[in-house]
Amino acid sequence: MSDRSAIMRAVHSRDTAPERRVRALLRTIAPGYRLHRADVPGTPDIAYLGAKRAIFVHGCFWHGHECARGARLPKTNADYWSAKIARNRLRDARHAKALAEKGWRTLVIWECELKEPDALASKLRAFFES
């Protein structure tokens, strides 16, 4: 088993550290969320069913964010990673569209935004106030 295989196996899609940090902020701003609801299009990380609000916590690399970490591609197998990230972005757009068509509002929280918790808390409050 290669080191790369071990690293990739350790990557989780649920209950990641960034997701847990966002949930900690939400407990004081807007409690009452549900996690990973498969009955909501796109299976958002955090969902408020009655308010029709969905929050996705995206890793900058995995979802192709335009920050320093998201813009950096691995040197090995770059074609694979470029295609993979493009597919992820396409899937994210499809999910956002499906949610909008059902009357949901969505918010994407990028991993890099966690570096400024006060700004992130303001963004979350604004999402629920509008």
C-alpha positions in Angstrom: 0.0 0.0 0.0 1.4 3.4 -1.0 1.6 6.4 1.1 -0.8 8.2 -1.3 -3.4 5.4 -0.8 -3.1 5.8 3.0 -3.6 9.5 2.7 -6.6 9.3 0.4 -8.2 6.7 2.6 -8.0 9.1 5.6 -9.9 11.8 3.8 -13.5 11.9 5.0 -16.5 13.5 3.4 -18.5 13.8 6.6 -17.8 15.4 10.0 -14.6 17.0 8.8 -12.8 19.4 11.1 -13.9 22.4 9.0 -17.5 21.2 9.1 -17.3 20.7 12.9 -16.0 24.3 13.3 -18.9 25.7 11.3 -21.4 23.7 13.3 -19.8 25.1 16.5 -20.5 28.6 15.3 -24.0 27.7 14.2 -24.9 26.4 17.6 -24.9 30.0 18.9 -26.3 31.6 15.7 -28.9 29.2 14.5 -29.3 25.9 16.3 -31.7 23.3 15.1 -29.9 22.1 12.0 -29.8 18.6 10.5 -26.8 16.9 9.1 -26.2 15.2 5.7 -29.9 14.9 4.8 -30.1 12.5 1.9 -33.7 13.6 1.2 -32.4 17.1 0.3 -30.9 17.6 -3.1 -27.1 17.5 -2.9 -27.1 16.1 0.6 -25.9 19.3 2.2 -23.5 19.2 5.1 -26.0 21.2 7.2 -29.7 21.7 6.5 -32.5 23.7 8.1 -35.5 21.9 6.7 -38.3 24.3 7.7 -36.4 27.4 6.6 -35.2 25.7 3.4 -31.6 26.7 4.0 -28.6 24.5 3.1 -25.0 25.0 3.9 -22.1 23.2 2.2 -18.7 23.2 3.8 -16.2 22.8 0.9 -12.5 22.0 1.1 -10.7 24.5 -1.1 -8.6 21.9 -2.9 -11.4 19.4 -3.5 -13.9 21.9 -4.9 -11.5 24.1 -6.8 -11.7 27.3 -4.8 -9.8 30.3 -6.2 -7.6 30.7 -3.1 -4.0 29.7 -2.9 -4.8 26.2 -1.6 -7.6 25.6 -4.1 -5.6 26.8 -7.1 -2.7 24.4 -6.4 -2.8 21.1 -8.2 -0.6 18.1 -7.4 2.4 17.7 -9.6 1.8 14.0 -10.1 -1.2 12.9 -12.1 -2.3 16.5 -12.7 -4.6 15.6 -15.6 -6.6 13.3 -13.3 -6.9 15.9 -10.5 -7.8 18.7 -12.9 -10.7 16.6 -14.3 -11.7 15.4 -10.9 -12.0 18.9 -9.5 -13.9 20.1 -12.6 -16.4 17.2 -12.1 -16.8 18.3 -8.4 -17.5 21.9 -9.4 -20.0 20.8 -12.0 -21.7 18.6 -9.5 -21.8 21.4 -6.9 -23.4 23.7 -9.5 -26.1 21.0 -10.3 -26.9 20.7 -6.6 -27.2 24.4 -6.1 -29.5 24.6 -9.1 -31.7 21.7 -7.9 -32.0 23.3 -4.5 -32.9 26.7 -5.9 -35.6 25.1 -8.1 -37.1 23.7 -4.9 -37.1 27.1 -3.1 -34.0 26.5 -1.0 -31.3 29.1 -0.3 -27.7 27.8 -0.2 -24.5 29.0 1.3 -21.0 27.6 0.5 -18.4 28.0 3.3 -14.9 27.5 2.1 -12.2 25.9 4.2 -10.1 29.1 4.0 -12.9 31.2 5.5 -12.4 29.4 8.8 -9.2 31.5 9.3 -11.4 34.5 10.2 -14.1 33.2 12.5 -15.6 36.7 13.1 -16.1 37.3 9.4 -17.5 33.8 9.0 -20.0 34.4 11.9 -21.1 37.6 10.2 -21.6 35.7 6.9 -23.7 33.0 8.7 -25.8 35.6 10.5 -26.5 37.4 7.2 -27.5 34.1 5.6 -30.2 33.6 8.2 -31.4 37.2 8.4 -32.1 37.6 4.7 
